[in-house]
Amino acid sequence: MINGALFRDAVISAAITINNRKREVDELNVYPVPDGDTGTNMSMTIGNSINELKRMSDNSTIAEVSAAAASAFLRGARGNSGVILSLIFRGISKGLTDVEEAGCEDFAKALSLGVEAAYKAVMKPVEGTILTVARLSAEKAKETALSTNDTTVFWHDVCAEAEATLAKTTDMLPQLKKAGVVDAGGMGLTIIFRAMYDVFNGGKIAEPSENTQKEEKSDSFRAAASQYDDDITFTYCTEFMLQKKENCPDPFMLRAYLETIGDCVVLVDDDKIIKVHVHTDNPGNALQKALEFGCFINDPKPKIENMRIQHENRLKETKQLEEGFAPALPEKQFGFVAVCAGHGLEAMFGDLGVDIVVKGGQTMNPSTDDILRAVLATPAKTVFVLPNNKNIIMAAEQAVRLTDKNVCVLQTRTIPQGISAMLAFDESLSLSENRINMTKAFEKVSTGLITFAARNSEFEGHTIKEGEILALDNGKLAFTEKDINKATLKLAKKLTKGDASYVTLIYGADVTEESAKRMHQLLESKLNDKIEVTLVNGGQPVYYYILSVE
């Protein structure tokens, strides 16, 4: 039998293990577009439970531990893979309700309920994914439970089946077979199951890897630096990292100099590296002096920020976060929550009537809890949620389960769809009428995306090299290019074939205003005269341009 303390330790060990191996899972992603990678999302989902589980006593029942873990998983769920993982464990928790110690039959039932919950949440389940690995593992669990009462044997068989199924996923999905890899979500689940089994089998809780420990040390440096964030005697917060040169002078001399031109100095060093944080009115002098000790490292690059502006923005964000912890009083009938990234897009959604903007999107999937807090902070009886990304929809839908508030999640998969949905809202209509009209509106919008390849890939008949420009037509890879402007014009022409009347060109953080204006003029000259082209500064990351075509 497995008690609560052992199950607690197993989940904690699994969280540490998947965090240690998240990059390995991330690298299995065959989709070339930058995204919130599978291993990272799964790691953040299960990792959300660690602190809560560590607070539980050795006397806690397995029902109590599994319920606490499931709740933390759900609130921390990010991306589709994270949501599916949270649903599997929520089903496991239901199967272990009122159980003090679990045996093979208990776990077999629990795994089946987990698989059932995960499949129900996915509109179009695809075999050859984490779902398949979970389902066949659960079926093996039922079979094994009929022949043994030994939980060690039981979990060994479950893990073996998960790993065998994972190996088969390569042949189940064409894109996996072409790339010669297994499913990333499935691998994440097998890592978690195997790490739990190791603890059940008498092993110790996993230790953070060396890379993880380096990240933690970096976090410690940031924490030490952040204690000065409210001190703005000097204007510029300056941070940089140096690789020490041969015969490097004593770093104490650099620290002493920095203290003469600023304050809030944090300096740490080892045999090769010097890391510096300082507040000063003369960042150029700080950088010049640093060259006497070594050369700047490109990753991370030196960073100089205006502390006064940074402080004002942080106060605003803190106020919004604090408001998110408690439900707002319903001052109106309808309210709106939208997910997006970029100062221009945030302002645009605000102008369209969105009450709370959750910062996130591609590569930055907000958690279920992030969305829930935004819903609770919206002062309305009914809240529409616009995820604006296909990998955020499931997390948004799980937030609905965590509140008694009336919430409607619209299936917006892109920023242009979210904008069109907001434009179609009519305050005089009912919830049902608005849901229908807003859905019809966003389904008519075509979205074009210009971004870059995050990795080498063989995808949908294209041989793609890292760094190439990618053009996406409504989420599907249309073509690759070497030049951003050529790709944008070509994609705009493709999207405007037919009855298009309006094109909105939204430029991102990596495009200058001058370049965007030239692109705007080029589209106006090359597209049909009847098409109106509007330029918007979205400030979004990842995408050089977002094209909205109606």
N, C-alpha and C positions, 0 to 999 in steps of 0.2 A: 504494500500500500504506500501511496505517496501523500505525505501530509502537507500542510500549508507552508511550513518553513522551507521544505525541500522544493516545493513548486515555486515559491518566492525566489529562492536562490537560482533556480533554473532559468526563470525569466530574466533576472538581472544578468546572469551569465550570457544568455542569448543576446541581450541588448548590447552588451560590451563586445561580443564576438561579431555581430553584424556591423557594428560601428568600426571595428578593426578592419573588416573586409569590404566595407561599402564601396571603395574605389574599384575593387575587383568586380563587384556586381555592376557598378555604373558603366564599366568599360564594355559590358555585353550589349549595351544599347546600340542597335543597328541603325536607328534613325539619326541622320546626320545633323539635324537641327539642334541647337542648344536647348536643353530642357531641364526640368527638375528631375534629375536622374533617379532611377529606381532604387538603387542601394542607399542613396542619401535619404530619400523619402521614407523608406522602410526603417532605416536607422533612427531617424528623428521621431517616427511614430512610436516604436517600441521604447526608445530612449526616454520618452515622456513619462514612462512609468517608474523609472529607477528610483527617484527620490521618494515617491509615495510608497513603493514596496520596501525600501530600506527602513521606513518608519514603522513597519508592521512587526509585531512581536512573533517570537517562535511559537506562541500558543495560538496564533490565528489559524482558523480552519482553511482548507483549500478552497472552500466556497467563498470565504471572505477575501482571500488573496486573489483568486481569479476574477472576482467582481471588481476589486480595486484596479487590477491590471487592465481589464477590459475597458473600464471607464477612462483611464488615463490614455490608453491606446486610441480610443475614439476621439477624445478631445485633441490629441496631438496628431491625428491622422493627416497626412499630406500626400497629395497626388493619388492617382487611382490605386497604385500598388499599396500605399499606406492605408487607404480606406479599406481595401480588400483584406489586408492583414488584420486591421482592427475588427472587421466583421467576423473573421474566422475566430478570433479570440473572444469576441462577444458571445458567439455561439457556444464556444467551449465553456464560458462562464455560466451560461444558461443550463448547460448539461451538468454542471457541477453544483447547482443550487442545492443548498441544505446538506451538502456532502462534507463531512469532516476530513476524511482521508479517502483518496480515490484509488480504485483498482482498475483492472483492464476494461471491464464492462462499462464503468463510469466514463473512462476516457474515450472508448469507442463511440458511445452515445454523444459525448461532448464534441468530438471531431465531426461527426455527422451533422450535428446542429450548426457547427461553424461553417461547413461547406454549404449547407442549405442557405444560410444567411448571406454568404458571399455571392452565390449564384443569383439569388433573388434581387440583389442590389444592382447587378449588371444588366443593362437593357438588352445587349446582344452578346452573351458569353461566347468567347472564342477559345476553342480547345488548343492546347499546345502552350498554355500560359500557366500562371500561378494557380488558376482555378483547377486545371487538370491535375497538377501536382497535388493539390489539396484533396481533390475528390478521390483519386486513386489511393492516396495515403489513408483516407478515412475508410474506404472499402477494405483495404488490407487490415485496418484496425479491427473492424467487425469480424473478419475471418480469424485473426489471431486471438481475439478475445474468447472465441469458442474453444480454443485448444490449450490455453495457458492462463494461469492466474499470476504469473510472474511479470510485474510491470517492466522490469529491465528487458526481458525477452520481447514483451509487447512493443516497447518504444524502439528497440533495435529493429524490429520488423517494419515499423512505421517509417523510420528513417531510411532503411534500405529501399523500401518501395518508393519513397519520395525521390531518392537519388536515381533509382532506375527510371522512373517516369521523367525526371528532369533530362536525363540523357536522350530520351525519345523525343523531346520537344523539338530538337533540331530538325527532325524529319516531319513534324506535324505542321509547321508553318514555313511557307516558301522563303520568306525573307530571312528566317533563321538558318535555313538549310544553305541558302546562297552565301551567307556570311560565315557559316560553319560554327555557329555558337548556339548555346542553349538559351532558354528564356530567362531574362534577368530576374523577374519577379519570382519565378519558380526556384531559381537558385537562392534567392534571399530567404525563401521559406524553408528550403532544405538546410541552410546554414543555421537558421533559428531552431528548427527541430533537432538537429544534430547536437547543437550546443546544450539544449535542454536535456537530451539523453545522456550526455557526458556527465552532467551533474547527478541525474537520477542513478547513474551507474557508479557513483562514488567519487566522481571528479570534483575538483575545486572550481570555484567561480573564476571565470576567465579574467586575465589582467589586460588592461589597455595596452595596445601595441606601442612600439617606439614612436611611430608617426603620430599616434593619438596623444601620447605624452608630450610630444613637441608642440602639438596644437594647444594642449592645456597650458604649457609654459608660455606660449604666445598669448593665450587668454589671460594668464596671470600678469603679463606685461601690460596688456590693454587695461586690465582692472586697476593696476597701479597707476597708470596714466589717467584713467577716467576719474580718479578721485579728485582731480584738479579741474574737471570740466566746467565747474561753475565759477572758477576764478578767472576773471577777465581783466586783470590789471594791464596785461599786454594783449594785443589784438590777435596775433596769429598762432594757432596751434600747429607746430611743425614736428613731423615724425619722419624718420628715415632709418635705413639699415645699411651698414657698411661691412664690406669684406676687408678684414685687416690686411695692411700691407706688411711686407717683411720689415723687421725692426720697428714695428709700430710703437709709437710713444705710449706711455701709460695713459689709458683711457680716462683716468682721473683728471688729467690735464684738460681734456676736452670738456668734461663735466664742469670743472672750475671756470673755464672760459664761458660756457653757456650760462652759468649762474651770474656772470657779469652783464649779460645782455638780455636776460629774461628771468623767468621763475618757473616753478612747477617742473623741474628737471627730473626725468627718470632716465637712467642709463644702465643698461645691463650688457655684459659681454662674456664671451667664452674664448676659446683658443682661436677662433676664426672670425667671429661676428661681433659687431657692436650695434645695439639697438638704442635709439634715442627718441625721447619725447621732450619738447620744450615749448613754453609760451614766450613769444618775443615779438617786438615790433620790427625786428631786422632778421627775417628768415634767411635772406641771402648771405648774411654774415655767418650764420650758423652753418649753412651748407658749405661755404668757402673754407671755414675752419676745419670742418669734418674731413676735407680732402687731405689734410695733413696726416690723417690716421688710416685712411684706406680709400677704397672706391665704392661708389654707390651700387647697390644690388637692384636689378630691374624688377624683381618680384619679391616683396612688394616695392613699388616705386615710392620715392619720397612724396610726402603728402603735406600740403599747406592749406589750412582752412581758417577762415575768418571766425574767430571765437564768438564775437558778438552776434553775428548772424546765426551761427550754429546754436548758441545758447537760446536765442529766441525761438528757433524752430523746435528745439528739444522741449521747451516749456509747452509749446502748442501740442506736440505729440504726447507728452505726459498727461496733459489735461484730457486729451481724447481717450487715452488708455484708461485713465481713472474713471472716466464716464462709462467706459465699456464694462465695468465690473458689476454695475447695477442696472436693472431695467429702467428705461426712461418712461415717463408718464405718457400715455397716448394722447397727444395734442391734436392729432388729425387722423383721417381715415386711412390714408395710404402713405407709406414711406418706402425708401429705396436704399439698398446697399449694392455697391458695384465694386468689382475687383479690377484694379489696373495699376500700372507703374508708369511714372513719368509726370512731371509737374504740369505739363500742358494738358494731358489726358485727365488728370485729377481735377483740374480747374474746369475742363469741359463738362465732365459728368456733374460737377457741382452746379454749373450754370443750367444744366438740364433738369435739375431738381433732385439729384442724389443726395441723401442725407449724410451717409457715411461711406467713405472710400477706404476699402481694405487694400493696402499696398501689396501688390503681388502680381503674378502672371507667369509667363514663361521663365523657367529657371528659378522662380521664387514662389512656389506653391504655398499659399497660406494654409494654416491648419483649420480643422473643423472648429476649434475653440476660437480662433481669430474671427471667423465668420460669425459664430454664435454671439460673441461679444458685440460685434457691429450691429447685429439684429436687435439685441437687447438695448443697445444705446439709441436705436432709432425711435423717435417719439411718435409712433403710429400704431394703429390697431392691426393693420395688415402691412407686411413688409415684403416687397419684391426684392429678390436677390438675383443679380446678374453676374455670374462667374466669369464670363468673357474669355474662357479658356477651357478646352475639353478636359484637361487634367485637373480641373478644380470643381467641376460639376458634382462629382460624387461627394467630395468633402462638404460642399454646400448642402447637399441633400441630407447628409447625416446630421447637420446642425439643426435641421427641422425637428428631428427626433428629441432634441435636448431642450426644447422650449415649448411652453403652452401657447406662445404667441402664434398668430395666424401668419404663416410664411409661405410664399410662392416662389419657388426657384425656377426661373426661366432658363431654358437650355441654350443660352448664348455661348458660342464657342470662340468668338473673336470680339475685338474692341468695336469694329464697325457694327456688328450685330447688336451689341449692347447700346450703342448710340441710337441706332434705328428703333430699338425697342422703347427707349425713353422718349423719343420724338412721337411715338404712336400713343403714348399714354393720354387718357382723357379723364380728368378728375370727376366728371359728371357721370361716368359709366361705372358699372359694378365690377367687382373683382373678376368674375367669370368673363365678362365682355372685354375687359382690359387684357386679361391673359390671352384670349383668343386674338385680339387685334395686335397686341405687341408681338406675339409669336408669328403671326402672318407677316408682320413688318420686317422682323429680323431675318426671316427665312428668304425674303426676296433680295437680300443684300449679298453681293459677291465681295469676297475679301482677298486681297493680294498681299503677300508678305515678302519683303526682301531682307534676307539675313545672310549669315555665313555658315559654312560647314564647320561643325565643332570637332569633327573626326573624319578620318578616311572611311569610306563606306562603299559598298555595292548595294544600291537601293533603287527599287522600281525601274530596273534597266539602266540606271545611271552609275557610272564609275566616278565617284566623288572624292576629291582630295581636300584635306583639311585646309580651311581658309578660303575656299572657293565661294563665290556668291551664289546663293540659292534663291530661286523664285518659287513661291508656293501659291498655287491657285486653289483657294478654298480648302486649305489644309493639305493638298496633295502636291508633291514636288512636280513642278512643270518643266523646269530646265535649270541648267547651271550656266554661269557666266564668269568672266574675269573682271568685268567693270560694273559698278553699282548702277550708274546712269543708264547704261545699255540694258541691263536687266530690268530696271524699273520701266523704261519706255516699252520694251518688248512685252512685259507682263501687262501693262496698262492697255496696250493694243489688243491683247488676247482677251482681257476681261470685258472690254467695251464693244466687242463684236455683238451686234444685235440691237436692242432697244435702249441702251444705256443713255441717260441724260445727265447724270451727275457723277463726278469723280472727286473724292476728297483725298488729298495727298497729305498724310501725316508723317512728319519727319522726326527722327529719333535723336537721342543724346549724342550719337557719334556722327551726326551730319551738321555741318555749319549752316547758319541762316543763309549765307551767300550761295552755297551749293544747292540748298533747297529751293531758293528763288529761281536759280537757273533751271532746275529740274521742272519747276512749275511752268516756266515759260516754254520749255521744250514740249511738255505735254499739251499745252494750249495750242502750240503751233502744229503739232503732229497728229492730234486726235481730231475727230469729227468736229466741225465748227459748231454743231448743235449741242455739244457736250460742254457743260460748265465745270471748270476745274477750280477747286478751292484748296488753298494751302493752310495747313495747321501745324503749329509747333507742339508736338506731343511730348517730346523729351523722353520717350520710352527707351529702355535698354533693349539689347538683343536685335531688334529690328531697325534697319536703317530707314525703311519706309513701310508704312501700312497704307494700302490702297482700299478705299471704300467705294464701291461702284453700284449705282442704282439706276 
